[in-house]
Amino acid sequence: MRYAIISDIHGNIEALEAILARFEQIGGIDEYFCLGDIVGYGAEPDACCSRVRELCKVTLLGNHDAAVAGRMDYSYYYPAAREALDWCVDKLSPDNMAWLKALPYTHRVEHVELSHGSPFQPEEYDYIFALEQARDLIQQKADLADVTFIGHSHLPKVFALSGEEAMDVVAPKFSLKPDMKYVITVGSVGQPRDYDPRACAGLYDTEARRFEYVRVEYDIETQRQKIIDAGLAHNFGTRLLLGI
């Protein structure tokens, strides 16, 4: 099976359509999975929800989705983020809101685990973007799937766990070793934060046990202007130009 794995779309329909078109060009995709955060920051949360609903076999609840769906307290978010989430509530159709309210936190299929943040206590949305955080998983290594795909940090990061050690894997594509377990952050479709403004997602071949990052340019200026026209914080659009 070949899985296309997307995450952190954040209402950016231009980025979403661009990455999906790239997967269509690649071809041979058996299933699409979404790791959450479909809404928040961007100007078209409802359109993104509808597109993900029609395409993805499994979609998870991201923290921004949970906030909009009334499934978590987001009063501690900084003001612009809170305002964007409040704005999203009014923009979602009743069907898409009901869909968000019912999304799961995690999903496992064969040797693959899907989660938005850490797969342990997923409703807490803990980050795993640094080696120290990956090392914290070693004591629970036996409970991890062979490969766990996450989002949340918007950073394309890979950690391999072997024995009592955790290691960075720095490569745009690689094969998974049978004696290791992996935690792979697939990056962000709609708001990359690794100083590369291209939309980012993951492609995993279960038979070959091979993963690769997929990146594609998209019409950033159109989404930026939509954010401004919607009255959302201008920096939500400006950061798209820089990938931060």
N, C-alpha and C positions, 0 to 999 in steps of 0.2 A: 504494500500500500504506500501511496505517496500522499503525505499530508501537507497542505498549505496552512500555515499557522500565523494568524494576524492578531494584533493587540493594540490597545491604546490609540484608537482612531480619533477620539475626541472631536466628533462633529465635523471632521474635515473630509467632505465628500470627494473633493478633487484628489486628495491623496489616496483615498480608498479605491476609487475607480481606477486610478493609475496602477496601483499594486495588483488589483484583480485582473486588469488587462495584461499585466506582465505575466502573471500566472497562466493566463489563457495562452499566451505566446509560448511559454515553456511547455505546456501541455502535459497530459498524463496525470493530472491531479485527481485522486480518488475521493478525498474528503477535504473540506475546509473547516477549520476550527478557529474560534475567536476567544481570546483569553480575557476579554472585558475592557472596560472603559471606552465604551462606544460614544458616550456623551461627555460634555464638559469642555470648555475653552473655545471650541469651534462653532461655526455659525449654522450648521445643519444637522443637529442631533437626530431629528425625526427621520430624515432621509437616510442617514447612516444606519439607524436601527432597522429600517425597512429592508435595506440592502443586505445587512448581515442576517436578518431573519430568513430571507428567501434563499440564502446561499449556504450558510454554515450548518453543519450537522450538529455541532455542539457550540454553545456560547456560554461563557461564564460571567459571573457578576463581578465587575470591577468596583473599586471604591467610589468612583464618580457615579457609576450606575446605581450603586447602593444608596448614595446620598439623594439622588434625584427620585428614586423609588421609595424613599421614606424608610429605608432599611438600616440607616446608620445616622449618627449625629455628626453634622459637619460644621457646627458652630465655631469650632476652633480653626477652620480654614481661614486663610487671609481674605480680606474683604472682596477683592476682585474675583477670586475663585468662588466665594459664596454667592456673589451676585450672578455669576455665570450659571451656577447650578440652579439658582432660583429661576433664572430666565429659561433654562431648559425645561423645567417643570411645566411651564405654560406652553412650550412649543411641541411637546410630544403628544401624539394622538392617543386616545384612550387604549387602543389595542397595543401600541408600543409600550405604554406605561405598564399595562397589565403584564406584558411579556417580561419587562425588566423586574417586576416584582416577584416573578416566579423563577428567575435564573438561579442555577446552582453555583456554589463556590468553587467546586472542584469536579473533575471527571477523570476516570481512568479507563483506558482501553488497551488491553494486552499489556505490554511492558512500558506503556507511555502514560504519564500523569500530566494533567493539565491543571494549572492554577493561575490566579492573577498575581498574587504575591507568593510568599512562602506557603508550601502545601501543608504545613503544620499550623493549626489554628488559623485557617485561611481567612476567617472573618475579621482577624486582626490586621490583615494586609501588611505584614512585615516585609521589609525590603531584603533582597539578596543581590547586592551589586558590588560588594567588596569581598576580598578573600577572607577577611575575618568572619563575615557573616556566613560564608560557605563552610568555614571550619566548624561553625556552631552546629551544622547539620550532621557532622560525622557520628555523633553519639546516637543519631536516629537513622543512620545509613541503612540499616536492615529494613526499615519501613519505607524507604524511598523506592520508587519505580526505577527501572534501568535508566530512563531518561525522563526528566521533569521539565516541562516547558512553562515558563512564566513570563509575565510582562511587568507592569507597574513602574519600574524605574526608567523606562524609555531608553535604556542603554543596552546595546547588543553585547552581552557578556556571557561567557561560558566558563563553568567550573567543573572540573573532573574530580571525583572523590575516589581515592584508592587507599585501602587500609586505614591508616590513621592520618592521612594527609589530604589536603584540598589544593588543587592546582588551577591556575589560569590556563585556558586554552585560547590562544590568540591566532585565529585563522578564519577566513571567510567561509571555508568549507572544510570538512574533515569527516573521517570515519570514527565511529564510536568503538572503543576497545571493549572486549567482552568482560574484562576483569575490573572495569570501572563503572561508577554511576555518574550521571551527568545532570547538571542543572543549567538549563539554557534559557537566557532571556532573549526573546526574539526581536527586541527593539520596538519602536513605535511607528505605526503607519502614519498617524496624523500629527505628531508633535515630537520628532526626533530630538534628542538632547546630547548627541555625541559629536556635535559640531559638523555633522554631515546632514544637510537639509533634505536629502532624498528620503522618501518613504521607505520604511524598512519592515521586513517580515521574514519568516522562516519557511524552509522546505525540508521535510524529513522523509526519507525512504526507509520504511521499516524493514524491508528484506535486506537491503544493502547496509543498513544501519549507518546511513550517511546523512549528514545535515549540512545545509548551506544557507547563508543569508541571501536574501533577494532585496535589491534596492533599485529604486526607480525615481527619476525626476518627475515632478508634476507641476501644475499651474499654481504656484504659491501665491502669486499676486492676486489671482481671483479670490482665493480663500481669504487672504489678508483683507481685501476690500470688503468682503462679505462680513467679516468680523467687525470692521469699523462701522459699516452701514447698520449692523444689528445693535450698535450701541454698547458692545462688549469692550473690555479693556484693550486698548491699542497694542499693548505689549504682547497679547496673545497672538496677534498677527505678525508683529515685528520679529519675534523670536523664531518664527518659521523660516524667515530668510537666512538665519544664521545656524539653525539646527541646535538651539540651546533651550 
